[in-house]
Protein backbone atom coordinates (compact mmCIF):
# COMPACT_ATOMS: atom_id res chain seq x y z
CA UNK A 1 0.00 0.00 0.00
CA UNK A 2 2.88 2.34 0.80
CA UNK A 3 4.29 1.73 -2.70
CA UNK A 4 0.96 2.36 -4.40
CA UNK A 5 0.53 5.54 -2.39
CA UNK A 6 4.06 6.58 -3.39
CA UNK A 7 3.39 6.19 -7.11
CA UNK A 8 -0.05 7.81 -6.92
CA UNK A 9 1.42 10.70 -4.95
CA UNK A 10 4.30 11.14 -7.39
CA UNK A 11 2.10 10.99 -10.48
CA UNK A 12 -0.51 13.33 -9.00
CA UNK A 13 2.21 15.80 -8.07
CA UNK A 14 3.58 15.56 -11.62
CA UNK A 15 0.15 16.06 -13.18
CA UNK A 16 -0.47 19.16 -11.08
CA UNK A 17 3.04 20.52 -11.57
CA UNK A 18 2.01 21.37 -15.13
CA UNK A 19 -1.33 23.20 -15.24
CA UNK A 20 -1.13 23.54 -19.01
CA UNK A 21 -0.66 19.78 -19.34
CA UNK A 22 -3.81 19.18 -17.30
CA UNK A 23 -5.77 21.70 -19.36
CA UNK A 24 -4.42 20.08 -22.51
CA UNK A 25 -5.78 16.72 -21.40
CA UNK A 26 -9.21 18.20 -20.68
CA UNK A 27 -9.17 19.90 -24.06
CA UNK A 28 -8.25 16.62 -25.76
CA UNK A 29 -11.20 14.87 -24.08
CA UNK A 30 -13.58 17.61 -25.19
CA UNK A 31 -12.24 17.61 -28.74
CA UNK A 32 -12.28 13.80 -28.90
CA UNK A 33 -15.97 13.72 -28.00
CA UNK A 34 -16.71 16.55 -30.43
CA UNK A 35 -14.95 14.79 -33.29
CA UNK A 36 -16.74 11.50 -32.69
CA UNK A 37 -20.08 13.25 -32.41
CA UNK A 38 -19.71 14.98 -35.79
CA UNK A 39 -18.34 11.85 -37.41
CA UNK A 40 -21.45 10.14 -36.11
CA UNK A 41 -23.64 12.86 -37.57
CA UNK A 42 -21.85 12.53 -40.90
CA UNK A 43 -22.15 8.76 -41.17
CA UNK A 44 -25.21 8.04 -39.03
CA UNK A 45 -25.66 4.28 -39.10
CA UNK A 46 -25.08 4.01 -42.82
CA UNK A 47 -21.66 2.42 -42.45
CA UNK A 48 -21.41 -0.79 -44.53
CA UNK A 49 -21.68 -3.79 -42.24
CA UNK A 50 -22.92 -1.67 -39.35
CA UNK A 51 -26.37 -2.96 -38.47
CA UNK A 52 -29.23 -0.56 -39.06
CA UNK A 53 -31.18 -2.49 -36.44
CA UNK A 54 -28.66 -1.48 -33.78
CA UNK A 55 -29.94 0.59 -30.84
CA UNK A 56 -27.07 3.01 -31.18
CA UNK A 57 -25.39 5.13 -33.82
CA UNK A 58 -21.82 5.53 -35.03
CA UNK A 59 -21.11 8.08 -32.29
CA UNK A 60 -21.73 5.54 -29.52
CA UNK A 61 -20.00 2.79 -31.49
CA UNK A 62 -16.78 4.78 -31.89
CA UNK A 63 -17.06 6.26 -28.38
CA UNK A 64 -16.77 2.80 -26.79
CA UNK A 65 -13.98 1.92 -29.25
CA UNK A 66 -11.92 5.01 -28.49
CA UNK A 67 -12.41 4.81 -24.74
CA UNK A 68 -11.35 1.19 -24.54
CA UNK A 69 -8.46 1.81 -26.95
CA UNK A 70 -7.15 4.28 -24.37
CA UNK A 71 -7.28 1.56 -21.72
CA UNK A 72 -5.56 -0.81 -24.13
CA UNK A 73 -2.78 1.74 -24.64
CA UNK A 74 -2.24 1.78 -20.87
CA UNK A 75 -2.35 -2.03 -20.59
CA UNK A 76 0.20 -2.30 -23.41
CA UNK A 77 2.48 0.54 -22.49
CA UNK A 78 2.26 1.35 -18.80
CA UNK A 79 4.31 -1.60 -17.55
CA UNK A 80 7.29 -0.86 -19.75
CA UNK A 81 6.79 2.90 -19.38
CA UNK A 82 7.06 2.41 -15.61
CA UNK A 83 10.56 1.04 -16.16
CA UNK A 84 11.65 3.03 -19.20
CA UNK A 85 10.68 6.46 -17.86
CA UNK A 86 12.75 6.06 -14.71
CA UNK A 87 15.49 4.25 -16.60
CA UNK A 88 15.98 7.13 -19.01
CA UNK A 89 15.52 9.87 -16.41
CA UNK A 90 18.07 8.30 -14.05
CA UNK A 91 15.72 7.72 -11.11
CA UNK A 92 15.35 3.95 -11.54
CA UNK A 93 18.48 3.13 -9.56
CA UNK A 94 17.18 5.11 -6.59
CA UNK A 95 13.88 3.24 -6.73
CA UNK A 96 15.54 -0.15 -7.01
CA UNK A 97 17.60 0.32 -3.84
CA UNK A 98 14.41 0.72 -1.79
CA UNK A 99 12.59 -2.25 -0.30
CA UNK A 100 9.98 -1.98 -3.07
CA UNK A 101 10.82 -4.70 -5.57
CA UNK A 102 10.57 -4.32 -9.34
CA UNK A 103 7.22 -6.19 -9.61
CA UNK A 104 5.64 -3.88 -7.00
CA UNK A 105 7.14 -0.89 -8.75
CA UNK A 106 5.71 -1.90 -12.13
CA UNK A 107 2.29 -2.72 -10.65
CA UNK A 108 2.24 0.52 -8.62
CA UNK A 109 3.14 2.73 -11.55
CA UNK A 110 0.69 0.90 -13.86
CA UNK A 111 -2.20 1.13 -11.40
CA UNK A 112 -1.55 4.82 -11.19
CA UNK A 113 -1.68 5.07 -15.01
CA UNK A 114 -4.90 3.02 -15.12
CA UNK A 115 -6.48 5.27 -12.51
CA UNK A 116 -5.66 8.46 -14.41
CA UNK A 117 -6.93 6.95 -17.66
CA UNK A 118 -10.10 5.78 -15.93
CA UNK A 119 -10.71 9.31 -14.64
CA UNK A 120 -10.16 10.77 -18.11
CA UNK A 121 -12.47 8.20 -19.64
CA UNK A 122 -15.23 8.87 -17.11
CA UNK A 123 -14.91 12.52 -18.06
CA UNK A 124 -15.02 11.50 -21.74
CA UNK A 125 -18.29 9.59 -21.13
CA UNK A 126 -19.79 12.45 -19.11
CA UNK A 127 -19.02 14.94 -21.88
CA UNK A 128 -20.32 12.52 -24.53
CA UNK A 129 -23.56 11.88 -22.63
CA UNK A 130 -24.23 15.32 -21.17
CA UNK A 131 -23.19 17.53 -24.09
CA UNK A 132 -23.61 15.31 -27.13
CA UNK A 133 -26.40 13.03 -25.91
CA UNK A 134 -24.61 9.67 -26.24
CA UNK A 135 -27.18 6.97 -25.56
CA UNK A 136 -25.92 4.78 -22.72
CA UNK A 137 -29.22 4.24 -20.92
CA UNK A 138 -29.39 0.52 -21.78
CA UNK A 139 -25.98 -0.22 -20.26
CA UNK A 140 -25.62 -3.46 -18.31
CA UNK A 141 -22.86 -2.16 -16.07
CA UNK A 142 -22.03 -5.37 -14.18
CA UNK A 143 -21.65 -7.43 -17.36
CA UNK A 144 -19.59 -4.64 -18.92
CA UNK A 145 -17.37 -4.57 -15.85
CA UNK A 146 -16.72 -8.31 -16.14
CA UNK A 147 -15.80 -7.96 -19.82
CA UNK A 148 -13.63 -4.96 -19.02
CA UNK A 149 -11.65 -6.70 -16.26
CA UNK A 150 -11.14 -9.84 -18.37
CA UNK A 151 -10.07 -7.69 -21.32
CA UNK A 152 -7.47 -5.86 -19.24
CA UNK A 153 -6.14 -9.20 -17.94
CA UNK A 154 -6.05 -10.53 -21.50
CA UNK A 155 -4.19 -7.51 -22.92
CA UNK A 156 -1.81 -6.90 -20.00
CA UNK A 157 0.40 -9.95 -20.70
CA UNK A 158 1.48 -8.30 -23.96
CA UNK A 159 2.36 -5.15 -22.00
CA UNK A 160 4.18 -7.18 -19.35
CA UNK A 161 6.13 -8.85 -22.17
CA UNK A 162 7.22 -5.42 -23.44
CA UNK A 163 8.19 -4.47 -19.87
CA UNK A 164 10.31 -7.62 -19.63
CA UNK A 165 12.07 -6.53 -22.82
CA UNK A 166 12.66 -3.02 -21.43
CA UNK A 167 14.07 -4.45 -18.19
CA UNK A 168 16.33 -7.02 -19.78
CA UNK A 169 17.60 -4.90 -22.62
CA UNK A 170 16.80 -1.26 -23.21
CA UNK A 171 13.84 1.03 -23.04
CA UNK A 172 12.14 0.38 -26.35
CA UNK A 173 8.56 1.27 -27.04
CA UNK A 174 8.44 1.13 -30.84
CA UNK A 175 6.94 -2.38 -30.66
CA UNK A 176 4.17 -1.13 -28.41
CA UNK A 177 3.05 1.57 -30.81
CA UNK A 178 3.12 -0.95 -33.69
CA UNK A 179 0.92 -3.41 -31.78
CA UNK A 180 -1.32 -0.60 -30.59
CA UNK A 181 -1.81 0.82 -34.09
CA UNK A 182 -2.37 -2.59 -35.68
CA UNK A 183 -4.97 -3.63 -33.12
CA UNK A 184 -6.72 -0.26 -33.23
CA UNK A 185 -7.05 -0.51 -37.01
CA UNK A 186 -8.05 -4.16 -37.23
CA UNK A 187 -9.71 -4.63 -33.82
CA UNK A 188 -12.79 -2.55 -34.52
CA UNK A 189 -12.13 0.71 -32.73
CA UNK A 190 -13.41 2.96 -35.52
CA UNK A 191 -15.36 0.57 -37.76
CA UNK A 192 -16.92 -2.87 -37.37
CA UNK A 193 -14.62 -5.73 -38.36
CA UNK A 194 -17.41 -7.12 -40.52
CA UNK A 195 -16.31 -4.66 -43.24
CA UNK A 196 -12.83 -6.20 -43.37
CA UNK A 197 -11.85 -8.81 -45.97
CA UNK A 198 -11.81 -12.37 -44.63
CA UNK A 199 -8.02 -12.71 -44.02
CA UNK A 200 -7.90 -9.45 -42.03
CA UNK A 201 -11.03 -10.46 -40.15
CA UNK A 202 -9.30 -13.70 -39.19
CA UNK A 203 -6.30 -11.73 -37.90
CA UNK A 204 -8.60 -9.38 -35.98
CA UNK A 205 -10.11 -12.30 -34.09
CA UNK A 206 -6.68 -13.08 -32.60
CA UNK A 207 -6.60 -9.71 -30.79
CA UNK A 208 -8.10 -9.44 -27.30
CA UNK A 209 -9.23 -5.92 -28.27
CA UNK A 210 -11.68 -7.29 -30.86
CA UNK A 211 -13.43 -9.49 -28.30
CA UNK A 212 -13.28 -6.77 -25.66
CA UNK A 213 -15.03 -4.29 -27.97
CA UNK A 214 -17.66 -6.85 -29.03
CA UNK A 215 -18.44 -7.56 -25.41
CA UNK A 216 -18.36 -3.94 -24.24
CA UNK A 217 -20.57 -2.64 -27.07
CA UNK A 218 -23.09 -5.41 -26.52
CA UNK A 219 -23.24 -4.87 -22.75
CA UNK A 220 -22.93 -1.08 -22.64
CA UNK A 221 -24.97 -0.10 -25.70
CA UNK A 222 -27.47 -2.95 -26.04
CA UNK A 223 -27.78 -3.95 -22.39
CA UNK A 224 -26.75 -7.55 -23.12
CA UNK A 225 -26.02 -9.91 -20.23
CA UNK A 226 -22.95 -12.11 -19.91
CA UNK A 227 -24.75 -15.05 -21.56
CA UNK A 228 -25.12 -13.03 -24.77
CA UNK A 229 -21.36 -12.41 -25.01
CA UNK A 230 -20.22 -15.75 -23.64
CA UNK A 231 -18.02 -16.45 -26.69
CA UNK A 232 -16.03 -13.23 -26.28
CA UNK A 233 -15.85 -13.69 -22.50
CA UNK A 234 -14.49 -17.23 -22.93
CA UNK A 235 -11.83 -16.10 -25.42
CA UNK A 236 -10.71 -13.25 -23.14
CA UNK A 237 -10.62 -15.57 -20.11
CA UNK A 238 -8.53 -18.10 -22.05
CA UNK A 239 -6.10 -15.42 -23.25
CA UNK A 240 -5.73 -14.12 -19.68
CA UNK A 241 -5.31 -17.62 -18.21
CA UNK A 242 -2.54 -18.49 -20.67
CA UNK A 243 -0.96 -15.06 -21.06
CA UNK A 244 -0.61 -13.94 -17.45
CA UNK A 245 1.49 -16.86 -16.09
CA UNK A 246 3.66 -16.88 -19.23
CA UNK A 247 4.27 -13.12 -19.12
CA UNK A 248 4.97 -13.11 -15.37
CA UNK A 249 7.52 -15.94 -15.82
CA UNK A 250 9.11 -13.95 -18.66
CA UNK A 251 9.17 -10.85 -16.48
CA UNK A 252 10.92 -12.69 -13.64
CA UNK A 253 13.53 -14.10 -16.03
CA UNK A 254 14.10 -10.59 -17.38
CA UNK A 255 14.79 -9.26 -13.88
CA UNK A 256 17.34 -11.99 -13.17
CA UNK A 257 18.98 -11.37 -16.55
CA UNK A 258 19.08 -7.61 -15.94
CA UNK A 259 20.65 -8.03 -12.50
CA UNK A 260 23.32 -10.22 -14.07
CA UNK A 261 24.25 -7.88 -16.91
CA UNK A 262 23.51 -4.61 -15.13
CA UNK A 263 21.05 -3.33 -17.70
CA UNK A 264 18.61 -1.96 -15.11
CA UNK A 265 20.66 1.13 -14.60
CA UNK A 266 21.55 1.99 -18.20
CA UNK A 267 20.34 5.39 -19.24
CA UNK B 1 33.22 -5.84 16.32
CA UNK B 2 30.84 -8.09 14.36
CA UNK B 3 31.17 -8.26 10.58
CA UNK B 4 28.51 -6.13 8.92
CA UNK B 5 29.35 -6.40 5.22
CA UNK B 6 31.23 -9.31 3.72
CA UNK B 7 32.32 -9.54 0.08
CA UNK B 8 33.79 -12.97 -0.57
CA UNK B 9 35.74 -13.89 -3.73
CA UNK B 10 33.44 -11.85 -5.95
CA UNK B 11 33.88 -11.74 -9.71
CA UNK B 12 31.81 -9.60 -12.04
CA UNK B 13 31.90 -8.94 -15.76
CA UNK B 14 29.53 -7.24 -18.19
CA UNK B 15 28.61 -8.26 -21.73
CA UNK B 16 30.16 -5.96 -24.30
CA UNK B 17 27.15 -6.18 -26.58
CA UNK B 18 24.05 -4.83 -24.98
CA UNK B 19 20.42 -4.82 -25.96
CA UNK B 20 18.86 -7.44 -28.22
CA UNK B 21 22.19 -8.05 -29.99
CA UNK B 22 23.44 -9.69 -26.81
CA UNK B 23 20.84 -12.45 -27.14
CA UNK B 24 22.20 -13.49 -30.52
CA UNK B 25 25.89 -12.92 -29.80
CA UNK B 26 27.81 -16.19 -30.01
CA UNK B 27 31.23 -14.90 -29.05
CA UNK B 28 30.16 -13.97 -25.50
CA UNK B 29 32.71 -11.15 -25.21
CA UNK B 30 32.63 -9.58 -21.77
CA UNK B 31 34.46 -6.83 -20.03
CA UNK B 32 35.80 -7.59 -16.56
CA UNK B 33 34.76 -5.35 -13.68
CA UNK B 34 35.96 -7.34 -10.65
CA UNK B 35 38.22 -10.36 -10.19
CA UNK B 36 38.33 -12.32 -6.93
CA UNK B 37 37.52 -9.38 -4.67
CA UNK B 38 37.21 -10.10 -0.95
CA UNK B 39 36.94 -7.83 2.08
CA UNK B 40 34.81 -7.46 5.17
CA UNK B 41 33.60 -4.38 7.00
CA UNK B 42 32.98 -4.34 10.74
CA UNK B 43 29.89 -2.74 12.24
CA UNK B 44 30.50 0.94 12.88
CA UNK B 45 33.52 1.08 10.57
CA UNK B 46 34.03 3.52 7.73
CA UNK B 47 35.53 1.54 4.87
CA UNK B 48 36.91 3.19 1.76
CA UNK B 49 37.19 1.90 -1.78
CA UNK B 50 39.83 3.89 -3.62
CA UNK B 51 40.74 3.54 -7.26
CA UNK B 52 40.83 5.07 -10.70
CA UNK B 53 37.74 5.51 -12.82
CA UNK B 54 36.70 2.10 -14.08
CA UNK B 55 38.54 0.22 -11.32
CA UNK B 56 35.32 -1.41 -10.14
CA UNK B 57 34.39 0.73 -7.12
CA UNK B 58 30.83 1.42 -8.23
CA UNK B 59 30.36 -2.23 -9.20
CA UNK B 60 31.23 -3.25 -5.63
CA UNK B 61 28.73 -0.74 -4.24
CA UNK B 62 26.03 -1.91 -6.64
CA UNK B 63 26.62 -5.51 -5.59
CA UNK B 64 26.25 -4.54 -1.94
CA UNK B 65 23.08 -2.56 -2.78
CA UNK B 66 21.62 -5.53 -4.78
CA UNK B 67 21.53 -3.56 -8.03
CA UNK B 68 23.74 -6.28 -9.52
CA UNK B 69 24.31 -10.00 -8.96
CA UNK B 70 27.85 -11.37 -8.77
CA UNK B 71 29.01 -13.87 -11.43
CA UNK B 72 30.86 -15.73 -8.69
CA UNK B 73 31.37 -15.36 -4.96
CA UNK B 74 28.96 -13.93 -2.42
CA UNK B 75 27.95 -10.67 -0.78
CA UNK B 76 26.33 -10.60 2.65
CA UNK B 77 25.05 -7.60 4.58
CA UNK B 78 24.09 -7.99 8.25
CA UNK B 79 24.18 -11.76 7.68
CA UNK B 80 21.75 -11.62 4.74
CA UNK B 81 22.77 -12.88 1.31
CA UNK B 82 22.48 -10.14 -1.32
CA UNK B 83 21.08 -12.58 -3.92
CA UNK B 84 18.89 -14.88 -1.82
CA UNK B 85 17.51 -12.11 0.42
CA UNK B 86 17.85 -9.01 -1.73
CA UNK B 87 14.83 -7.27 -0.19
CA UNK B 88 16.21 -7.86 3.31
CA UNK B 89 19.57 -6.40 2.29
CA UNK B 90 17.92 -3.35 0.72
CA UNK B 91 16.20 -2.70 4.05
CA UNK B 92 19.62 -2.51 5.73
CA UNK B 93 21.43 -0.36 3.15
CA UNK B 94 21.07 3.32 2.33
CA UNK B 95 22.52 4.16 -1.09
CA UNK B 96 23.76 7.64 -1.91
CA UNK B 97 25.18 8.35 -5.34
CA UNK B 98 26.62 11.47 -6.91
CA UNK B 99 24.07 11.26 -9.75
CA UNK B 100 22.03 14.45 -9.58
CA UNK B 101 19.49 13.01 -12.01
CA UNK B 102 18.31 10.54 -9.41
CA UNK B 103 15.47 12.81 -8.24
CA UNK B 104 12.38 14.18 -9.98
CA UNK B 105 13.29 17.70 -11.04
CA UNK B 106 9.77 19.15 -11.11
CA UNK B 107 8.78 17.72 -7.73
CA UNK B 108 9.61 19.57 -4.54
CA UNK B 109 12.19 18.39 -2.02
CA UNK B 110 9.50 17.07 0.32
CA UNK B 111 7.55 15.40 -2.51
CA UNK B 112 10.71 13.61 -3.63
CA UNK B 113 11.54 12.49 -0.09
CA UNK B 114 7.97 11.31 0.57
CA UNK B 115 8.03 9.28 -2.65
CA UNK B 116 11.27 7.47 -1.81
CA UNK B 117 10.33 7.12 1.88
CA UNK B 118 7.03 5.45 1.01
CA UNK B 119 8.91 3.04 -1.24
CA UNK B 120 10.89 2.12 1.90
CA UNK B 121 7.53 1.24 3.53
CA UNK B 122 7.99 3.95 6.17
CA UNK B 123 4.74 5.00 7.86
CA UNK B 124 3.56 8.55 7.12
CA UNK B 125 4.07 9.70 10.72
CA UNK B 126 7.62 8.38 10.99
CA UNK B 127 8.44 9.60 7.48
CA UNK B 128 7.37 13.17 8.24
CA UNK B 129 9.46 13.11 11.43
CA UNK B 130 12.54 11.68 9.65
CA UNK B 131 12.29 14.21 6.82
CA UNK B 132 12.10 17.08 9.33
CA UNK B 133 14.96 15.76 11.46
CA UNK B 134 17.35 14.91 8.63
CA UNK B 135 16.66 18.05 6.60
CA UNK B 136 17.35 20.16 9.67
CA UNK B 137 20.61 18.28 10.34
CA UNK B 138 21.76 18.74 6.76
CA UNK B 139 20.64 22.37 6.47
CA UNK B 140 17.80 21.70 4.06
CA UNK B 141 14.96 22.57 6.43
CA UNK B 142 14.16 25.81 4.58
CA UNK B 143 14.28 24.17 1.14
CA UNK B 144 11.48 21.63 1.55
CA UNK B 145 8.98 23.29 -0.76
CA UNK B 146 11.46 24.15 -3.50
CA UNK B 147 11.51 22.05 -6.67
CA UNK B 148 14.54 19.76 -6.77
CA UNK B 149 15.81 21.44 -9.94
CA UNK B 150 16.08 24.75 -8.04
CA UNK B 151 18.63 23.36 -5.54
CA UNK B 152 22.36 23.98 -5.74
CA UNK B 153 24.74 21.06 -6.39
CA UNK B 154 25.70 20.90 -2.72
CA UNK B 155 22.07 20.90 -1.63
CA UNK B 156 21.27 18.13 -4.12
CA UNK B 157 24.08 16.02 -2.73
CA UNK B 158 22.92 16.57 0.84
CA UNK B 159 19.40 15.65 -0.24
CA UNK B 160 20.73 12.38 -1.68
CA UNK B 161 22.22 11.65 1.75
CA UNK B 162 18.91 12.52 3.46
CA UNK B 163 17.17 10.05 1.15
CA UNK B 164 19.72 7.33 1.94
CA UNK B 165 19.12 7.84 5.67
CA UNK B 166 15.30 8.01 5.62
CA UNK B 167 14.79 4.46 6.90
CA UNK B 168 17.71 4.80 9.37
CA UNK B 169 19.74 1.99 7.75
CA UNK B 170 22.67 0.46 9.67
CA UNK B 171 24.79 0.48 6.48
CA UNK B 172 25.30 3.55 4.29
CA UNK B 173 26.86 3.29 0.84
CA UNK B 174 28.33 6.48 -0.61
CA UNK B 175 29.41 6.52 -4.25
CA UNK B 176 31.81 9.43 -4.85
CA UNK B 177 29.56 11.74 -2.81
CA UNK B 178 31.79 14.81 -3.03
CA UNK B 179 32.58 14.54 -6.75
CA UNK B 180 30.69 17.67 -7.72
CA UNK B 181 31.09 19.68 -4.52
CA UNK B 182 33.27 22.71 -3.92
CA UNK B 183 36.09 22.22 -1.34
CA UNK B 184 34.20 23.76 1.57
CA UNK B 185 31.00 21.83 0.92
CA UNK B 186 33.05 18.64 0.44
CA UNK B 187 34.81 19.15 3.78
CA UNK B 188 31.49 19.71 5.56
CA UNK B 189 30.07 16.61 3.93
CA UNK B 190 33.05 14.50 5.05
CA UNK B 191 32.79 15.82 8.61
CA UNK B 192 29.11 14.90 8.70
CA UNK B 193 29.87 11.38 7.51
CA UNK B 194 32.70 10.88 9.98
CA UNK B 195 31.35 12.67 13.07
CA UNK B 196 27.63 12.16 12.74
CA UNK B 197 27.09 8.93 10.83
CA UNK B 198 30.05 6.86 11.98
CA UNK B 199 31.03 8.25 15.40
CA UNK B 200 27.69 9.47 16.79
CA UNK B 201 25.23 7.05 15.16
CA UNK B 202 27.54 4.04 14.79
CA UNK B 203 26.60 3.40 11.20
CA UNK B 204 28.74 1.28 8.90
CA UNK B 205 29.82 3.31 5.88
CA UNK B 206 31.19 2.14 2.54
CA UNK B 207 32.70 5.05 0.68
CA UNK B 208 33.92 4.89 -2.92
CA UNK B 209 36.22 7.70 -3.93
CA UNK B 210 39.12 8.50 -6.19
CA UNK B 211 40.34 11.18 -3.78
CA UNK B 212 43.01 9.74 -1.49
CA UNK B 213 42.75 12.66 0.93
CA UNK B 214 39.07 12.00 1.34
CA UNK B 215 39.75 8.36 2.19
CA UNK B 216 42.48 9.38 4.67
CA UNK B 217 40.20 11.91 6.35
CA UNK B 218 37.10 9.79 6.68
CA UNK B 219 37.94 6.08 6.50
CA UNK B 220 39.19 3.66 9.16
CA UNK B 221 40.41 1.24 6.50
CA UNK B 222 40.83 1.47 2.75
CA UNK B 223 40.90 -1.07 -0.08
CA UNK B 224 42.74 0.07 -3.17
CA UNK B 225 41.22 -1.30 -6.35
CA UNK B 226 43.35 -1.51 -9.44
CA UNK B 227 42.85 -3.58 -12.57
CA UNK B 228 39.62 -4.94 -11.05
CA UNK B 229 41.44 -6.43 -8.02
CA UNK B 230 42.23 -5.27 -4.51
CA UNK B 231 45.94 -4.51 -4.45
CA UNK B 232 46.09 -3.16 -0.91
CA UNK B 233 43.87 -3.26 2.16
CA UNK B 234 44.41 -1.63 5.53
CA UNK B 235 44.37 1.65 7.41
CA UNK B 236 45.00 4.59 5.07
CA UNK B 237 48.67 5.53 5.14
CA UNK B 238 51.28 7.34 3.13
CA UNK B 239 52.94 4.06 2.20
CA UNK B 240 49.82 2.55 0.70
CA UNK B 241 50.43 1.38 -2.90
CA UNK B 242 48.32 3.54 -5.17
CA UNK B 243 47.52 3.67 -8.86
CA UNK B 244 49.75 6.44 -10.20
CA UNK B 245 47.02 8.82 -11.29
CA UNK B 246 44.96 8.61 -8.10
CA UNK B 247 44.57 12.15 -6.75
CA UNK B 248 46.91 12.45 -3.74
Interface residues (C-beta under 8 A of the other chain):
Chain A: X2 X3 X5 X6 X9 X10 X13 X14 X17 X18 X89 X90 X91 X93 X94 X95 X96 X97 X98 X99 X100 X101 X105 X169 X170 X256 X259 X260 X261 X262 X263 X264 X265 X266 X267
Chain B: X14 X15 X18 X19 X20 X22 X62 X65 X66 X67 X68 X69 X71 X86 X87 X90 X91 X93 X95 X97 X99 X101 X102 X103 X104 X106 X107 X108 X111 X114 X115 X116 X117 X118 X119 X120 X121 X122 X123 X147 X163 X167
